[in-house]
Amino acid sequence: MTVSLNRTALTHARRLVEQGKVVRDERDAWSEDAPSTDDENAYIEKHGYGEYGEWFLGTDTEKNAETKGRYSFPFGDFSKVHRCAVISLESRAAQNDHDDIAKAAKNLLELIDKDR
């Protein structure tokens, strides 16, 4: 498995934060705020895997582009960036030695918190 930073998703996340499309929630809220499997499937059906992938900072190019398994490290709910998701993904990325993803998440978190 080769997971690398999804730069398209990072650009998408930054743009959303700059537009104010962010939920400034607390650290442990992601388990309740994360989209359900049904939400994910509905989004894919409506928008396709290309747009679905824009909500994940990690991508595994060894996996088929038309599968959920290609994407990891979600940062939002398909409408807004969630601060709690960014905190969670930064921690998981660092634990799994995905330093580029962890650094990108840290920078994204700083952008989110800049206007607090």
C-alpha positions as CSV (number, residue, x, y, z in Angstrom):
1,M,0.0,0.0,0.0
2,T,1.4,3.3,-1.1
3,V,-0.6,6.2,0.3
4,S,0.5,9.7,-0.8
5,L,-0.8,13.2,-0.3
6,N,-3.8,14.0,-2.5
7,R,-2.8,17.5,-3.6
8,T,-6.1,18.1,-5.4
9,A,-8.0,17.3,-2.1
10,L,-5.7,19.6,-0.2
11,T,-6.4,22.5,-2.6
12,H,-10.1,21.7,-2.3
13,A,-9.9,21.8,1.5
14,R,-8.0,25.1,1.6
15,R,-10.5,26.6,-0.7
16,L,-13.4,25.5,1.4
17,V,-11.8,26.9,4.6
18,E,-11.1,30.2,2.9
19,Q,-14.8,30.4,1.8
20,G,-15.8,29.8,5.5
21,K,-17.2,26.3,4.8
22,V,-15.8,24.9,8.0
23,V,-17.1,23.4,11.2
24,R,-14.9,24.4,14.1
25,D,-15.8,21.5,16.3
26,E,-13.9,19.8,19.0
27,R,-11.4,16.9,18.8
28,D,-13.6,13.9,19.4
29,A,-16.6,15.0,17.4
30,W,-15.6,13.2,14.1
31,S,-17.0,9.8,15.1
32,E,-20.4,11.4,15.1
33,D,-19.9,13.9,12.3
34,A,-18.3,11.6,9.8
35,P,-20.5,10.7,6.8
36,S,-22.2,7.3,7.0
37,T,-21.7,4.6,4.3
38,D,-25.1,5.5,2.9
39,D,-24.0,9.2,2.7
40,E,-20.8,8.2,0.9
41,N,-22.6,5.9,-1.6
42,A,-25.1,8.6,-2.3
43,Y,-22.4,11.2,-2.9
44,I,-20.5,8.8,-5.2
45,E,-23.7,8.1,-7.2
46,K,-24.4,11.8,-7.6
47,H,-20.8,13.1,-8.2
48,G,-18.6,10.1,-9.0
49,Y,-15.4,8.9,-7.6
50,G,-13.4,11.9,-8.9
51,E,-15.2,14.4,-6.7
52,Y,-15.5,11.8,-3.8
53,G,-11.7,11.6,-3.8
54,E,-11.5,15.4,-3.3
55,W,-12.6,14.9,0.3
56,F,-9.6,12.7,1.3
57,L,-6.0,13.8,1.9
58,G,-4.6,10.4,1.2
59,T,-4.8,8.4,-2.0
60,D,-3.4,4.9,-2.8
61,T,-2.6,4.9,-6.5
62,E,-2.1,1.1,-6.4
63,K,-5.9,0.7,-5.9
64,N,-8.6,1.2,-8.5
65,A,-9.7,4.8,-8.9
66,E,-13.3,3.6,-8.9
67,T,-13.2,2.2,-5.3
68,K,-13.5,3.8,-1.9
69,G,-10.4,1.9,-0.8
70,R,-8.3,4.2,-2.9
71,Y,-9.0,7.1,-0.6
72,S,-8.0,7.7,3.0
73,F,-7.8,10.5,5.6
74,P,-11.2,12.2,5.2
75,F,-11.5,15.9,6.2
76,G,-15.1,16.7,5.8
77,D,-18.8,15.7,5.3
78,F,-19.1,16.5,1.5
79,S,-20.1,20.1,2.2
80,K,-17.8,21.4,4.9
81,V,-14.3,20.8,6.3
82,H,-14.5,19.6,9.9
83,R,-11.8,20.7,12.3
84,C,-12.2,17.4,14.3
85,A,-11.6,15.4,11.1
86,V,-8.4,17.3,10.4
87,I,-7.2,16.7,13.9
88,S,-8.0,13.0,13.6
89,L,-6.3,12.5,10.3
90,E,-3.2,14.4,11.4
91,S,-2.8,12.1,14.3
92,R,-3.4,8.9,12.2
93,A,-1.1,10.1,9.4
94,A,1.7,10.8,11.9
95,Q,1.2,7.4,13.6
96,N,1.5,5.6,10.3
97,D,4.5,7.5,9.0
98,H,2.6,9.5,6.3
99,D,4.6,12.6,7.1
100,D,3.5,14.6,4.1
101,I,-0.2,14.1,4.9
102,A,0.4,14.9,8.6
103,K,2.2,18.1,7.7
104,A,-0.5,19.1,5.2
105,A,-3.2,18.4,7.9
106,K,-1.3,20.5,10.5
107,N,-1.1,23.4,8.0
108,L,-4.8,23.0,7.2
109,L,-5.6,23.1,11.0
110,E,-3.6,26.3,11.3
111,L,-5.6,27.8,8.5
112,I,-8.8,26.8,10.2
113,D,-7.7,28.2,13.6
114,K,-6.3,31.4,12.1
115,D,-9.6,33.2,12.3
116,R,-10.6,32.0,15.8
